[in-house]
Amino acid sequence: MAGHEQIDTLIIGGGQAGLTMSHMLSRRGRAHLVLERHRIAERWRSERWDGLHFQFPNWSIQLPDFPFPHHDADGFASKNDIVAYIEAYAAFIKPPLRTGITATRLRQRADSGGFIAETSKGAIESNNVVVATGPYQQAQIPDLLRDNDDLFQIHASRYQNPRQLPAGAVLVVGAGASGAQIAEELMRAGRRVYLAIGSHRRVPRRYRGRDLTWWMRALRQDNVIPLARDPNRFVPLAITGAYGGHTVDFRDYAAGGVTLLGRLAGARDGTLYFADDLAKSLADGDAGYRAFMDTIDAYVERRRLEFPPDPEAHQMRPDPQGLLTPPRQLDIRADNISSIIWATGYGVDFGWIDIPVLGPNGEPLHQQGVTAVPGLYFLGLFWLSGVYSSFLSGVADDAARLADHLVER
């Protein structure tokens, strides 16, 4: 189409997924262009809190042909370390990258195969498109307290540090990785913390001499990691790399002064109501914790591996007094709650894709990243092909496979 810039393959998103895809296409000699609406690694820069440490050990971080530099293989990188790593990777692969450009609409070309991407800097025509905008697109915040102007409310993606919050107690809603880590940071900073806990999956940070990540990789070879592939049924993993990395046990939080609560169920006239499910959520978390260690033990026995037993990991801490009889409601004013941090996850935002490849909830329809529309691909999403698809150390496998599919097409 006359007047449109033309390129063989357009990659939308300049984070770890988009950069890795660029590297794979360059290896195969395919012309392409990467668009990024902000800066490289923008979400790591502006949507992660200051004290965040990566949840997986340094030895596991690997982008293709570019190992992560570190002095402690078993340590956990800071947010700034990860940003510097992705920047260095971009300098290494030298992608054809344009930043500050937003894709506003993607449609199919009417006359023949191919696509037209409308952007903030004009239209671009391409034969192939790889959507690599990542899994953390749209912060999800419930409507329960939308009209309450007395509370300082932010999603976990906008939390920075304890100093950001006004004086008073803090309610953290959500017990996945973000909620668990933020609640611990606030507890260590001396803040009064309430933590609303729902379904979660608890795992040992280290077991029988190896990190969780090592075991997940070993066990994945036998397909024994029981993680749901349906993102709508995914149970959040309570895991942390902060403070040297340790097993998350919410009993420790309670012993440190955090008030544990059930799932936040409602709000009315300045009162917050919580479900009577804390005991069940903790019990389910413990059951998953034991099951994971049992799976490892069976794997070690089956393979006749020489890993030392770890009886200490099996010892459950006693419940602090009152843990399993938590408050069922809180008065925002009387309990001096000034802030709420919503660690309630993310949704996808593909409304700009004007092509029939989205499901009823706006989720992309694909088979391991390949859509039913020839030439259109997704990369870097949760469970694109496996548990590691959205991770720094896992996106390369998917990118290589999609690049091969694109070239063969």
N, C-alpha and C positions, 0 to 999 in steps of 0.2 A: 504494500500500500504506500503510495507516494507520500513523502514527507515524514514517514516514521523511521526512526533509527531501527536498524535490523541487526540481530545477533543470533547465532545458532541456539545458544542455551542461556536463559536468564535464571539466575539464582536470587531469590528474594529472601533476604536475611543475611546479615554479616556477622553472626555469632559463631560459636564453635562448629555448628552444623554446616552453615553456609561456607565457611572458610575451608572446612574439610572437603566438602563437595567440590569446591574450586580446585583444591589440590589434586583430587582424583581426576577431574576433567583435564587439568593441565598435563598430568602424567600420560593421558591418552591422546593428547594433541588436539583437544576439542576447544574451539573458540567459545567463550562465555563471558558473562558480565555478572558481577555481584552488586546488588543494591542493599544498602543499610540505611534505615530511616534516621538513626542517630549516630552513635560512635561504635566502633568495634567493642564488643563485650559490654554493651550498654547496660544490660540487666545486671551483670555482675557489678557494675559501677554504682548504679543508682537505685537498684531494687534489692539490695542485700545490706544487712546491718553491719556496722563498723566492726563488731567483734566476731563476725562469722568466721568459722574455720570449716574447710572442706570436710565432707562427711566420710571421705575415703582416703586411705593413707597415700603418702607421696609416691610410693613405689608403683601404685596402680594408675597414676595419671600419665596418659600417653596419647598424644595426637600423632598421626602417621609421620614417620621419619623425624620426629622431634620430641625426644624424651623430656620430661619435666626435670629441670635442674633443682637439686636439693642437697642438703647436708645430713638429713635424717630420713632414711627410707620409711621408717615407721611413724614419722610425724605427720601433722595435718596442716596443710597450707592455709594461710589467711586469705581473705577476700582479695587483698591487694596483690598477693602472690599469684593468684589465678588470673587477675586482670593483666598483670605483667607478662605472664606466660602466653596468654592468647594474643597479646600485642606482639610478642616476640615471634610467635608462630606466623602471624600475618606478615611480619617483616621477612621471615624465612621463605614463605611460599610466594610472596609478591603477587597477590591476586589482582585481577582487574576489578578494582573495587571503587564504588562511588558512595560516599556517605552523605547524610542529610537529605535523602530522597525517599519518599514514602510511596509505596504502591497503593493506589486508591481503588483500582478496579482491575480485575483480570477476566478477560473474555476470550472466547474462541474466535478465530478469524472466519469470517462468513464465506469467503470464496474458496478456501482450501484449508488444508491442515495447518496447524500453528495457532499462535496466541498473540493477543495484544494486551500489554500491561499499560494501563493509564497510571501515570505517576505525577507527583508534585512538580516534576520538571519536564513533563511531556510524555508522549506515548512511545513505547518500545515494542517492536514486533520480534517474535522469536519462534523457532521451531519447537523448542522444549522449554519447560518451566519447572524448576525445583523450588517448592515452597519450604523454606527452612527457617521459619519464624519462631521455632522453639515451643516448648510445652507450657511456658508460664506467660500466657497472653493477657488474660482478663482476670484481675483480682476479684474474688467472690466474697461479698459481704452481705450477710442476711439483712432483711428489712426491719428486723425487730426494733431497732433503736434509731432508725433513720431520722426521725423528727426530734430527737433529744439533743438540744443545743447545749446542755449542761456538761456533756461528756466530751472529752478529747478522744476521738475514735480514728484509728488508722488500721489499714491492712498490714500484715507482717512485711509485705514488700516495701512499705514506706517507713517502717520502724528503723531508727538509726542507732540510738543508744539510750540509756536510762535518763540522761540529762535532757533529752528531748521532751520528756513527759512532765506535766505539771505535778506539783506536790499532791500526795494522796495515794490511796491504794490503786492497784492496777489489776484488772481482770484480763487474763489471757484466755482466749477461746480457741481450743484446738490442741490436740496432743500428738500431732505428727512431729517431724523433725524440727520445723520452725517453731511451733508452739513450745515444745520441750526445751529447746535451746534458749529461746527468748525468756521464758519463765525462769530458767536457771540463772541467766545473766542478771535479771532483775533481782532475784533472791540474793545473789552474791553482792549486789550493789546496795543491799539493805532496804529494798523497797518492800512494802506490804503487798503480797501477791496472792491473788486467787487464780486458780487454774481449772477451767472447765474441760473435763476429759470425756471424750467419746470413744468409739472403737479405735483401737490402735494395735500395732504389732510390735512386740518387744523382742529384741535379740541381744545376745552378748556381744560386747565390743571385741573382746578377744576370748578364744576358747581353745584349750589344749595347745597353747603356744602359737596360735595363728590368729590374725585379724579376721573379723567378720567377712571382709571382702575376699580374702583368700579362700575361705570356706564356700562362699557363694559361688565363686568361679569353679571350684572343684566340684561342687555338688551339681552345678548347672549341666555339667557334662552328662549326668545321668538323669536330668530332668526331674530332680526331686525337690526343687524350691517351690513351695506351694503358694505362688503369687497369682492373684487373679489377673487375667489378661484384659478383662473388661474394666476400663478406667472408672466406670460408674460404681463398680464393686470393689475397687482397690482400697485396701485397708492401710492407712498411713503408717509408715515405719518410724518409730521413735528411736532416733539415732543421733549421735553427736560426735564431732571431732574437736570440740572446744576443750580447753583445759587439759590438753594431752590426750583427749579421747577416752571415754569411759562408757560403761553400760548405763543406759537410762533406766532408773528404777524410781518411780514416782513416790515410793516410800521414803527415799532419801530427800525428796523435795519437801514432803510433809514434815520430816524430822528437822528440816532446815527452816521451817516456819511458813511454808506455802500451804494455803488452805485448798485442798482438793475438792472439786465439786463434780457432780454429774453433768451430763450434756445440758447446755443452755436450751431450754425448751420454750421460753416465752418471756415477755416483758409487758408490764402494764402499770401506768401511773407511778413510775419511778421505782417499781419493784421488779427484780429479776427472778425468774423461776427456773429451777433446775430439775431434771429428771432424776428419778430414784434408780439410777443405773451405774453409779460409780463402782460398787462392789463387783458387778458383772463385768464392767470394762476392764478393771484391774485383773480379775480372774481370767478373762479371755486373753489379756496380754501375757499373763504368767503362763497360761497353757501354750501359747505360741512360742514363748521363750523355751520352755521345757521341750516342746516338740522339735524345735530347731536343734537343740543339743542332742536329743535322741537320734535325730537324722544323721548328725555328724558321727555320733558313736557307732551307729550301724555301718556307716560308710567306712570308718576306720577299721572296724572289725572285718567287714567284707573284703576290704583291700589288704588286710593284714599290715597296716601301716604302723609305724612306731612313733606315736604321738602320746606324750604323757597324759594320764588322767587328770581331770581338773575338778576335784570334788568341791572346791570352794565355790565354783560357779553355780553349783546346784543348791547351795544353801540360801534359802529365801529369808530376807530380812523380816523381822517381826513388824507387825502393823503398829505404827504410832497410835497413842491413845486417841480415840475419837475419829480415826481415819475413815472407818466404814459407816459412820453416822454423820455425814456432812450436812451442812445447812441445805435446805431445799429452796430457800429464797434469800435474797439480799436486798436491802433497801439502799439505793444508790447514795442518798444523802446521809442516812444514819451510819452506814458502813464506810463513808468517806471515799467512795469509789470515784476517782476523777478521770480515769483513762480505761479504754478498752482496746486491746490489740486483737484483731481478728486474724488468727492463723488458720483460716478456713479454706485455703486452697485456691485454685485457679480454674477458669474455664477457657475454652478456645474462642477465638474471634476471627472467623474466616468469612464474615459477611461481605467482604470486598471481592470474594471469588464468585463471579457470575457465570459459573459452569456447574452442571449437575453432578457434582462429586461430593456433596455434603448430605449427611443424614438428617433426620428430623430435629435433632438438637444442635445442628450446626457442626457436628463432628465430621472429619474427613472420612470418606469411604475409600479404602485402599486394601491391597494385599501386600503387606510388607513394604509399603511406600509407593507401590505402583497402582495408579488409578485405572479405571475403565476407559478414560480418555487418553488416547495415545500421546505420549510426550509430556504428560503432567504427572509430577511426582511430589511426595511429601517426605520430609527428612527431619529427624531430631525430636520426634514425638514420643510420649510414653508408650512403651510396648509396641513400637513400630514393627519390630521383629522379635524382640526379646526384652529381658529386664534391663539391659544396659543401653538400650537404643537412645535414650535421652541424656546419657552421661558423657562426660568428657572422654572417658576411656573406651566408650562403646560405639560412638557415632561413626567411627572410621569403617567398621565392617559394613554397616548399612550404606554408607556413601560409596564404597567400592562396588558393592553389588548393584546399586542404582546406576552408577556410572557405566558399568558393563552393560546393563539393560538398555541404557540410552544409546550407547554406541552401536550395539547390535540391532537396535530398532532402525 
